[in-house]
Amino acid sequence: MWSAGRGYHSAAIPGCPETYQSEQESESRDPRQGSRDQHQKIRKIRQGDIIAIPAGVADWFYNDGQSPLVLVQIMDTSNFANQLDQNFRKFFLAGNPQREIQGQRGQPSRHLYRGSEKGRGGGGGQEQRSGNIFQAFDEQFLAEAFNIDTDLARRIKNENDNRGIIVRVEEQLEFLSPEFSEEERRQSSQGGGRTGRWSANGIEETFCTAKLRHNINDPSRADIFNPRAGRLTTVNSFNLPILRYIQLSAQKGFLYRNAIMTPHWNMNAHSINYITRGSGQIQIVNENGESVFDGQVQEGQIITAPQNFAVIKRAGSDGLEWISFKTNDNAKINQIAGRASTIRAIPQDVLANAFAISREEAQRIKFNRREIGIFSPETRSRGRRD
């Protein structure tokens, strides 16, 4: 991406800490108290900047000046990170994209899907309405995922928001951003980086002795564990190197009764989920904010979540256990709610303006759910306004 003008940009990269903090934590260590905010790094941009954004990473721009901020984007749909098809898709966390897309005569237009010989099997085009990814999720699901009241969950869908995807900020945004220094300018001009996806390390010479097995059921190997919610275990090319060659990985999930797996999307892979035990409910939302699946699943069933489609899972009364096969040797997910989420990495003023809510409500969306990955079925905060 290339920019003309001046402003700010930030990418909410999953797994990265919120290194910009407005003040030290209080003794109670409750981030919801006071006006404290924290978020990931924010970068000033100016004319001529080249900005690289990895596939599947959520980002936002802010024009803080009087002149236009012009962005020129190029998207590589044939990149190895894109496994959907050769069509470009934008997934919106907030706003109402439908109101932004104008036809030649000033009338709102709609995204058009056309059948193809490979991806969609021919046929005519089918019109699809646009919306942010929250619009098709059940309000109760969202309320539980963020630990907020249903009224606030309803409002972040932006269903009646006529502002489109570019919103005017009534008051100047408040967030943390250090000034440029000479050292930063020198570092940014030097560039650098790796070439190629990975380098050979000798394993290709020892296939006969390569490790072919890794147990995913062992609870002691869980990557995420919540004694009130369940656990997630991942097998990828880091702990089973041969997966690097076959370009696959796997994840085992086990949710306790009524627990939730954070709303998320798979950044660089499709996910084929086989239910191994129990039952539950799964919702999948496409890039137009439309529900492509919303139903009960049980042992023996298979459901596929395409790359970048938003997913949420909730266990039934007997719990929910599944195995996911991912079409990438190092598959990554981007969490939407919880302590390691994209929402947590965005300044609360940005959230307040994007969703047309108050700063207090934005703070509740960010901090009310403090778990990572899998959430206990706890009741919503007592400050709700149902």
C-alpha positions in Angstrom: 0.0 0.0 0.0 1.2 3.5 -0.9 0.0 6.7 0.8 -0.3 10.4 0.0 -1.0 12.8 2.8 -0.5 12.4 6.5 -2.1 10.4 9.3 -1.8 7.3 11.4 -1.9 3.6 10.7 -2.0 0.5 12.9 -2.2 -3.2 12.3 -3.7 -5.5 15.0 -1.3 -8.4 14.7 -2.4 -11.6 16.6 -0.1 -12.8 19.3 1.7 -9.4 19.6 1.5 -7.6 23.0 -0.2 -4.3 23.6 3.0 -2.4 24.1 1.4 1.1 24.1 0.0 1.7 27.6 -1.3 5.0 28.9 -0.4 4.4 32.5 0.7 1.8 35.0 -1.9 -0.8 36.1 -3.6 -0.1 39.4 -3.2 -2.2 42.4 -6.4 -4.0 41.6 -5.1 -4.8 38.2 -8.5 -4.3 36.7 -8.0 -2.6 33.3 -11.7 -1.5 33.3 -11.2 1.0 36.1 -10.4 4.5 35.2 -9.6 5.8 31.7 -6.6 3.7 31.1 -6.2 2.2 27.6 -3.6 0.0 25.9 -3.2 -1.1 22.3 -0.7 -2.3 19.8 1.8 0.0 18.1 0.6 3.0 16.0 2.7 4.4 13.2 2.6 7.9 11.7 2.4 7.8 7.9 3.3 10.5 5.4 3.3 10.9 1.7 5.3 8.3 -0.2 5.2 5.7 2.6 5.0 2.0 1.5 3.0 -0.1 3.9 3.1 -3.9 3.9 0.1 -5.6 5.5 0.2 -9.4 5.9 -2.8 -11.4 4.7 -5.6 -11.8 7.3 -4.3 -9.0 9.6 -6.9 -6.3 10.6 -5.8 -2.7 10.3 -7.1 0.9 10.3 -6.1 4.4 9.1 -6.8 7.8 10.6 -6.5 11.2 8.9 -5.8 13.8 11.5 -5.2 16.7 9.1 -7.1 19.0 6.9 -5.9 17.6 3.6 -7.1 14.3 2.1 -5.3 11.0 2.9 -5.0 9.0 -0.3 -4.2 5.3 -0.3 -3.3 3.2 -3.3 -3.5 -0.5 -2.6 -2.3 -3.6 -4.5 -3.5 -7.0 -3.5 -1.8 -10.2 -4.5 -4.6 -12.8 -4.7 -2.2 -15.4 -6.0 0.0 -15.2 -2.9 0.5 -18.5 -1.0 -1.3 -17.0 2.0 -4.6 -16.8 0.0 -6.2 -20.2 -0.2 -9.8 -19.2 -1.0 -9.7 -18.4 -4.7 -8.5 -15.7 -7.1 -11.2 -13.3 -6.0 -10.3 -10.3 -3.7 -12.4 -10.0 -0.5 -12.5 -7.4 2.2 -13.7 -8.4 5.7 -14.9 -5.6 7.8 -14.8 -5.6 11.6 -16.9 -2.5 12.0 -19.1 -0.1 10.0 -21.6 -0.8 7.2 -19.8 -1.4 3.9 -23.1 -1.6 2.0 -23.6 2.1 2.5 -20.2 2.9 1.2 -20.4 1.2 -2.2 -22.1 3.5 -4.7 -23.2 2.7 -8.2 -22.6 4.9 -11.2 -25.9 6.8 -10.6 -25.3 7.3 -6.9 -27.4 4.3 -5.8 -26.0 1.7 -3.4 -24.7 -1.3 -5.2 -24.1 -4.8 -4.0 -21.1 -7.2 -4.2 -21.6 -9.7 -6.9 -20.4 -13.3 -6.8 -20.1 -14.9 -10.2 -19.8 -18.6 -10.7 -16.5 -20.0 -12.1 -15.5 -23.3 -13.5 -13.3 -24.1 -10.5 -14.4 -22.3 -7.4 -18.2 -22.0 -7.7 -19.2 -24.4 -10.5 -20.5 -22.1 -13.1 -24.0 -20.5 -13.2 -25.0 -16.9 -13.0 -24.2 -14.2 -10.6 -25.9 -14.0 -7.2 -26.2 -10.7 -5.4 -25.1 -10.5 -1.8 -25.5 -7.7 0.7 -22.5 -6.4 2.5 -22.0 -5.9 6.2 -19.4 -6.2 9.0 -18.7 -9.7 10.2 -20.7 -9.2 13.5 -24.0 -8.6 11.6 -24.7 -12.3 11.0 -23.7 -13.5 14.5 -26.4 -14.1 17.1 -26.6 -11.3 19.7 -26.5 -13.7 22.6 -23.4 -15.3 21.2 -21.7 -11.9 20.9 -22.8 -10.8 24.4 -21.3 -14.0 25.9 -18.1 -13.8 23.8 -17.4 -10.2 24.9 -19.1 -10.5 28.3 -21.3 -7.5 27.6 -25.1 -6.9 27.5 -27.1 -7.8 24.5 -28.0 -4.2 23.7 -24.3 -3.3 23.2 -23.8 -6.6 21.3 -26.6 -5.5 19.0 -25.1 -2.0 18.4 -21.7 -3.2 17.3 -23.4 -4.9 14.3 -23.8 -1.3 12.9 -26.9 -2.5 11.0 -28.5 0.9 11.0 -25.3 2.8 10.6 -25.5 5.0 7.5 -21.9 6.3 7.6 -20.3 3.6 5.5 -16.7 2.3 6.0 -15.1 5.8 6.2 -16.3 7.6 9.3 -15.9 11.2 10.3 -14.5 11.6 13.8 -16.4 14.3 15.7 -13.6 14.8 18.2 -9.9 14.2 17.7 -8.9 10.6 18.4 -6.9 10.0 21.6 -4.3 7.3 21.5 -0.6 6.8 22.2 1.9 7.5 19.4 5.5 8.6 19.9 7.0 11.2 17.6 9.3 10.3 14.8 13.0 10.4 15.6 16.1 10.5 13.3 16.9 7.0 14.4 13.5 5.8 13.4 13.8 7.4 10.0 17.1 5.8 9.4 15.8 2.4 10.5 12.7 2.6 8.3 14.8 3.6 5.3 17.1 0.6 5.7 14.3 -2.0 5.2 15.5 -5.6 5.1 13.7 -8.9 5.5 13.9 -12.6 4.6 13.5 -14.1 1.2 11.5 -17.3 0.7 9.1 -19.0 3.0 11.6 -21.1 4.8 15.2 -22.4 4.4 16.3 -26.0 4.2 17.6 -27.4 7.5 18.7 -30.9 6.5 15.4 -32.7 7.2 14.9 -33.3 3.5 17.9 -35.6 3.7 16.5 -37.8 6.5 13.0 -38.8 5.5 13.6 -42.4 6.5 14.2 -41.3 10.1 11.9 -38.4 10.2 9.4 -38.2 13.1 5.9 -39.1 11.7 3.8 -39.1 14.9 2.7 -36.5 17.5 0.0 -37.1 20.1 -2.6 -34.3 20.1 -4.8 -35.7 22.9 -2.3 -35.4 25.7 -3.6 -32.7 28.0 -0.1 -31.8 29.2 0.7 -30.6 25.6 -2.2 -28.1 25.5 -1.2 -24.7 24.1 -4.2 -23.0 25.7 -5.9 -24.2 28.9 -8.7 -22.8 30.9 -9.8 -24.9 33.9 -13.3 -23.5 33.5 -13.6 -23.6 29.7 -11.3 -26.3 28.2 -8.2 -26.6 26.1 -6.7 -26.2 22.6 -3.7 -28.2 21.3 -1.8 -27.5 18.1 0.4 -29.6 16.0 2.3 -27.8 13.2 5.7 -27.7 11.5 7.4 -26.5 14.7 6.6 -29.6 16.8 6.2 -32.0 13.8 8.6 -30.7 11.1 7.5 -33.0 8.3 4.2 -31.0 8.1 6.3 -28.3 6.4 6.5 -30.5 3.4 2.8 -31.6 3.2 1.6 -28.1 4.1 -0.9 -29.3 6.7 -1.4 -28.8 10.5 -4.0 -29.8 13.1 -5.7 -28.4 16.2 -7.6 -30.4 18.8 -10.2 -28.5 20.7 -12.1 -29.5 23.9 -14.7 -27.2 25.3 -16.4 -27.9 28.6 -20.1 -27.6 29.1 -21.5 -24.3 27.6 -18.0 -22.9 27.0 -17.1 -20.8 24.0 -14.2 -20.7 21.6 -13.4 -17.0 20.8 -14.9 -15.6 17.6 -12.0 -15.9 15.1 -10.9 -16.3 11.6 -8.3 -18.5 10.0 -5.7 -16.1 8.5 -3.9 -18.4 6.1 -5.7 -21.7 5.8 -9.0 -23.4 5.5 -10.1 -25.4 8.5 -11.8 -28.8 8.2 -13.5 -29.6 11.5 -14.5 -33.2 12.5 -16.6 -33.4 15.6 -15.1 -36.3 17.7 -17.4 -36.1 20.8 -20.3 -34.1 22.3 -22.4 -31.5 20.6 -22.6 -27.7 20.2 -23.5 -24.8 18.0 -21.3 -23.3 15.3 -21.8 -20.0 13.4 -19.8 -19.1 10.3 -20.0 -15.6 8.7 -18.6 -14.6 5.3 -17.0 -11.4 4.1 -20.4 -9.7 3.5 -21.5 -10.2 7.1 -23.9 -13.0 6.1 -24.4 -16.2 7.9 -23.2 -19.2 5.8 -23.8 -21.7 8.6 -25.7 -21.5 11.8 -26.6 -24.9 13.3 -26.1 -27.7 15.8 -23.2 -30.1 15.3 -22.6 -33.5 16.9 -20.2 -36.4 16.9 -19.3 -37.7 13.5 -20.1 -34.6 11.5 -17.7 -32.5 9.4 -17.9 -28.8 8.8 -15.4 -26.6 6.8 -14.6 -23.0 7.7 -13.0 -21.3 4.7 -10.0 -19.0 5.1 -10.9 -15.6 6.7 -14.6 -16.6 7.3 -15.4 -15.6 10.9 -16.3 -18.6 13.2 -17.6 -19.0 16.7 -18.2 -22.3 18.6 -20.2 -23.0 21.7 -20.3 -26.4 23.5 -23.6 -28.0 24.5 -24.5 -29.6 27.8 -22.1 -32.6 27.2 -19.2 -30.5 26.0 -17.8 -30.3 22.5 -14.6 -31.9 21.2 -13.2 -31.7 17.6 -10.1 -32.0 15.5 -9.4 -29.4 12.9 -7.2 -30.1 9.9 -5.6 -26.9 8.5 -4.4 -26.4 5.0 -1.1 -24.7 6.1 1.8 -26.1 8.0 1.7 -23.1 10.4 -1.9 -22.2 10.4 -2.8 -19.0 12.3 -6.0 -17.7 13.7 -7.0 -14.1 14.5 -9.1 -13.8 17.6 -11.9 -11.2 17.7 -12.7 -11.3 21.4 -10.6 -11.9 24.5 -7.2 -10.8 25.9 -5.3 -11.7 22.7 -7.9 -10.3 20.3 -7.9 -7.8 17.4 -10.4 -5.7 19.3 -8.1 -5.6 22.3 -5.3 -4.2 20.2 -7.3 -1.3 18.8 -7.6 2.0 20.8 -10.9 2.5 22.5 -11.5 5.8 20.7 -11.2 4.1 17.4 -13.7 1.5 18.5 -16.1 4.1 19.9 -16.1 6.0 16.6 -16.2 2.9 14.4 -19.2 1.3 16.2 -20.8 4.7 17.1 -20.7 3.9 20.8 -19.4 5.7 23.9 -15.9 5.3 25.2 -17.2 3.5 28.2 -18.9 1.0 26.0 -15.8 0.6 23.9 -13.8 -0.1 27.0 -16.2 -2.8 28.1 -15.9 -4.5 24.7 -12.1 -4.4 25.0 -11.7 -5.5 28.6 -14.8 -7.4 29.8 -13.5 -10.7 28.5 -10.0 -11.3 29.8 -9.5 -15.0 28.9 -7.5 -16.1 25.8 -8.9 -18.4 23.1 -11.6 -20.3 25.1 -14.1 -18.6 27.4 -15.9 -19.9 30.4 -19.7 -19.6 30.4 -19.7 -16.9 33.0 -22.6 -14.4 33.3 -22.4 -11.0 31.7 -21.1 -8.0 33.7 -23.6 -6.5 36.2 -23.3 -3.2 34.5 -25.5 -4.3 31.6 -28.3 -2.3 30.2 -30.7 -4.9 28.8 
